[in-house]
Amino acid sequence: MTERTDAPGPLKRRGPRPLLLHLILAMLRSSGCPGEWLNSSGELPNWNTAPGAACVAALLRDVTEGLAAANNPAVSRRMHRETMLLAGIAAYRRHSWVRDLPDPPEVWHEGGSRMLDYGGAGATMLVVPSLVNRAYVLDLMPGHSMLRWLAAHGVRPLLLDWGWPGELERPFTLTDYVAGRLERALVAASGLAGGPVVLAGYCMGGTLAVAAAQRRPELVQALALLATPWDFHAANASQARLASRLLPMLEPIMRMGGALSVDGLQMLFAMLDPAAVAEKFRAFAHLDQDSERARLFVALEDWLNDGVPLAAPVARECLGGWYGVNSPAKGRWRIAGLAVDPRQLRIPTLVMAPGRDRIVPPESARPLAGLIEGAILHEPPSGHIGMVAGLGARQTLWETLREWLGRVG
């Protein structure tokens, strides 16, 4: 296994990452800066425009009026909001919760990747997570582990942990990941099961699973796609294209390290909802810090900030092709020269498109249900992460997935 190079020390949380960016976004929002300058125009910020100049003026006004906050209710309210934001971040960084779940047995590995066996009797399901986040969101903490719950309820989950991309993986393209590592993991899972397995993909992992199922249908008994993006322009085409236009700015970083860094990825996620981080930390400041809700918040934040770099060729394919051109929905995404076409799949398929997902909007995930013949569409009233690890995940996803597996497995 390739050792990660940036493991934080005990109680040295670095989130929310990148911290400076989130603080700046919170300041801009609380200062009354128009939101259009950041995420609606489809263009990068330009401080020489009227909206940009208004933001600067608002910030300067807050600074000069700060001393008179007691006599200025509007400024006082804004200062209180930022005080609660800082209090929430401080409470998170000093929280005592630490993830201590032991890993299940490793049954296969290649390069920096491995396959973990969660045991259980029943249908064997190979779970494919995203390349840009740690796989353990599906095994987050006691009471919030989808994989351990399924293993206790008639399923044998196998988790493909992509791991930290080392020297071997830094030159990888999506073809290397799908036609190489994922297919070989699928062969290994099929060998363990004694036949075809259920292939389940979460987020970006689902998009890769579609391609793998098309290439190796003899190894796939059924397909579960959990918050899987396909039509990247369905919800907000201008925002998607903006991500692709950031590539030239990111190129120097990628050329230097061969990958898009964790902070670079976090910056892109922050663009999807610039106010989200500030809002959730303000809410966290008001929680009972010994409550289950507070511990779950800390667990999820630790996971979000414990990201994985993305190999530079993959970053270019995803930002330029998926987000820029919308290549999957247009039939232009290819793996090893073969166009990925969900219409060719002839296997039982479950498509989960959570209704409150802001990372993969339901408009992006829903088309797969129409492209794959006979696919079942389920739209739980949850968010992208809450669907798999939130307080209501068992009712919104786990039980539905288990029932479906009972029918197809």
N, C-alpha and C positions, 0 to 999 in steps of 0.2 A: 504493500500500500504506500502511496505517496503521502508523505507527511505534509500537512498544511503549514504554511509559512507565517501566518499572522495570528496564531491562536492567542486570544487575550488571556491575561493572567487572572487569578481569582479576584472576583469583585471589581473588575476593571471594565465595566460595560462602556462601550463606545457609542452607543446609540443615543438618539436616532441618527443614523448616518445618511448623508454627511450633515453633521450638526449645524454648521454655519449656514448652509443653504436653507435648512428648515427655519432657523431663526430669522433669516432675512425675509423669507416668504411670509412668515407670521407678522413681521413688522410692516411689510408692504400692505398686507390685508387689513391690519388693524388701523393703518393710517388712511384708509379710505382710497387706496390706489385702485383704479379701474381694473377689473379682472381681464378685460379684453387684451391687454398688452401681453399677457402671458400665455393664454391657452385657447383663445378663440379666433385670432386672426390668422393662425397658421404660420406666423412669422416669428423669428427670434426677437427677444426684447431689444428695443432701440431707444436709448435714453434721450435721443435727439427728437423723438416724436412728441406730440402733445401729451399722450398718456404717460410716457416715460417722464417727461418734465413735471407732470402733475404729481407723480409718485415722489420725485425728489423734493418738490415743494412741500408735500404733505409730511414727509419725514422731517424736514427742517422745521416745519411749523410745530410738530410735536416736541422736538428738542427744545425750541425756544420757549414753548408754553409749559414745559414740564414742571418748572419751578412754581408755576401758578396753578398747578393741577387742582388744588383745593377749591379754587374759585372758577374752575372750568370743568363742569360735569362731563363733557364729552371726552376731554383728555384724561380725566380721572378714570373713566370707564375703560378706556383703552389701556391705560397703565395697569389697571387691575387685571385685565385679560392677560397681559404679558407676564404679570407677576404669577398668575396661576399656571401659565405655560411653563415658566421656569421651575415652579414648585413641583409640577408633575414630572418634568424631566429629572429633577434632583431626586424625587421619591423613587422613580424607576431605577436610577443608577445606583442607589444605595439599598435597594430591596434585597432581602436575604435569600429569596428563592433561587435554587440552583437545580438544573435538570440532572437527575442521577439514574435514569432508566438504563439498565444494562442492555447491550446489543444482543439480539438473538444469534444463533449460530450462522457463520458464513459458509455458504455451500458452493460458491463460485467466485472467482475474481479474475480481472484482467486489467493491467495497467493500474490506474487509480480507482477503478470501479470494482464493486463487489455486489453479490446477491445474498440477502439475508433471509433466512427461513423462519417464519413465525409459528410454524407448526399448525396443528389443527387437522381435522378430518373433513373431507368433502372436496369440492371443486378446487383445483389449484389455480391460483390467480397471480400472474406476474404484474406487479404494479410499477409503472414508469413515471417518475416525477419529472419536474422541470429541470433543465440544465442550469438555471440561474439561482436556485435556492436549495438549501439542504433538504435531503429526503426525509429527515426525521419529523417534519411537520405532520406526517401521517402516523407518527408514533411519539407524540409530543410529550405527554405526561400521564400519570395514572388518572384514569377516568376520561382522558381525552386522547386516546390512541385508537384510531380507526382500525389499524391492523391487528392489534391485540384483541379488540372486541370481535372482529370477524373470525379470528382464529378460535375464539371461545364459542362461536355460534355457527359451526358447520362449514368453514372455509379454511383453505390452507393458503395464506398469503405469502408470496415471495416478493421482496422489495429490491428493486434495482437501485442501488445507491451509486450515482455517477461519480461521486468523490471529487477531490480537488484536482483540477487539470494540471498535470505536471508537464515535463518536457515532451513526453510522448503525445499528449492530447492537445498541446497548444496549436499545432498546425491543423487540427481536425476541422473538417467541413461537416455539414449535416449528413452528407453521404457516408462519411467515416463513422459517425455516430449511429446512423440507422442501419445501413447495409453492412456495417462492421460490428460494433460493440453490442448494439441492441439485438441484432439477429443472432449473434453467438450466445447472448444471455437467454434469448428465447429458445434456442436449441437446448441449452443446458436445463432450462425449466421444464421443457417437454420431456427430456430424459428423466428428470426426477419424478415427473408425474406419470410417466409411462404412456404418454400420448399428448394430444393437443391441450393447450391451457387457455384459460380466459386471460385476455390481455387488457389491462386497465391503465389508462393514462390520465394523469392529473395535469391540468394547465398545458404548458408547452409539451409535456410528456405525452399528452393525448394526441397532439398533432403528429409527433414522431411515431406514435403507435398506429395511427391510420396508415402511414407509409409502410411500416413493418408488416402490418396485417395484409396489405395488398401484395407485398413481395413474397411473403411466406404463409399463404392461407392454410397450408397443410399443418401448420403448427398452432393455429389459433382457432379455438372452439367458439369463442364469443368475444365481443369487444365492448368495453365500458369506457366512455369518454366523459370525464369529469371536468367541467369548466374549461373545455378545450377550444381555443381560438381557431377560427377558420376564415371567416370574412373579416379582415382587419379594417375595412373601410365602412362597414355597415352602420356603426354607431356614430363615428366622428372621423370622417376621412381626412379633414384638414389637420387634426391632431396627430393622426397616424403618419401623415406625410411629414409633419414637423419632426418626428423622431428620426426619419430617414435623413432629413436635412442637417441633423446634428453630426452625421458621420464625419465630415471633414474636420470638425472640431475635436472629435474623439480619436482620429487617426494617429496623431503623435503619441498618445498614450498607448494605443494598441501596438504600434510599431516598436515601441520601447520594451514592452513586456510580453508581447505576443498574445495579449488578452485584453478584454474590456474589464477594468477593475470593478470591485464590489461597489465602491463609491460612485463610479461612473454609472453603473446600473441603477443604483439607488436614486441618482439624479433623474434618470429617465422615468422611474416609477413616480417620483415626486411630481413630475409634470402632469401625470394623469389626474391628480387631485391635489393642487398645491396647498390647500387649507387643511387636508385631512389629518396630517401629523399633529399640527398645533391643536386642533379640536380634540383629538383623542387624548393628548397629554393633559389638556385642561380638565377633561372629564376624569382622568385617572387621579388627579390631585384631590378630588373630592371623595374617592373611594375609601372604604375601610381597607387598610393595607394588609390586614390579616385575612381578608375574605377570599373565597374561591375565585371570584371575578378578578380580583387584583392579581392573584397568582397566575391565572390564565393570561391576563394582559402581559405580565412580565415574561412568561414563557413564550408567547407569540412574538413579542418585541425582540427577545433574545434570538429567536429563530430568524426574524426578518433581518436583523443586523449581522447575523452570522452567515453572510452570503457566500457565493462561489463566483469567481471570475468566469467570464465566458470567452472561449477561444476566439481569437480575432476573426478568422474566416467565418465562423458561425455568427458572430455579431454582425458582420457585413451582410450575410445572407438574410438574417432576420430583420435588421433595421432597413436595409435597402430593398430586399425582395418582399418579405412579408408585410412590413409596415408601409414601405414606400410604394411598391407596385401592386400590392395585394395579390401576390403570385399564387397562393393556394386557391383562393376563390376564383381566380381567372384561369386555372388549369395550367399555370406556367411554372409551378414548383416541381423540380425534378430531383430524384434520388438515383444516383448512378445512371443518369440519362433517361430514366423512366418517369413520365409524368405521374404525379400522385393524383389519383382520381377515386374519390370515395364511392362513386357510382358502380365501381367494379366489385365492391365487397358484397359477398353473399353469406354473411354470418349474422347471428343474432346480435343486435347492438342496442345499448342503452346510452342515450345522450342526456347528460345532466347539465342544464343551463340555469344556474342560480339567478333569481330575479333581481337581486340587489348587488350584483357583481360589478365593481367599478374597474377591475383590472381586465377581466374578459367580459365585456357587456353581453347580456343574453342575445343581443342581435348578432354578435360575432359567433357564438357557439351554436345557436339554434339551426343554422342552415345545414349542419351535418345530418340532422335528423331527416331532412328532406332529401338529401343526396343518397343516403344509404337505405336501400330497399328494406322495408319492414322495421326500421329503427323505432324504438320507443323514446319519446321525449318526456322528460320530467323537469319541471321548473320549480325547484324549492324556493321558498321566500327567505333566502339567506345571501350572504356575501361570499366572496371568493375563498377566503380562508375559513370563515365561520362555517362554511358548508362541510369541511372535513375535520375541523378541530374545535369549533365553537361550543358554547354551552348547549345549543340545541342540535348539534351535529348528528346525534344518534337518531333523532326523530326525522330530521330533514334529509339525511343521506344514508347513513349506515344501514338502517332497517330496510329501506327501499332497495339498496344494492344487494343486501343479503337475500331478500325475497326473489329478486331477479336472478341471482346466481343459483338459487334453489331450482328455478325453472329451467335454466339453460345448462347447468352443470351436472 
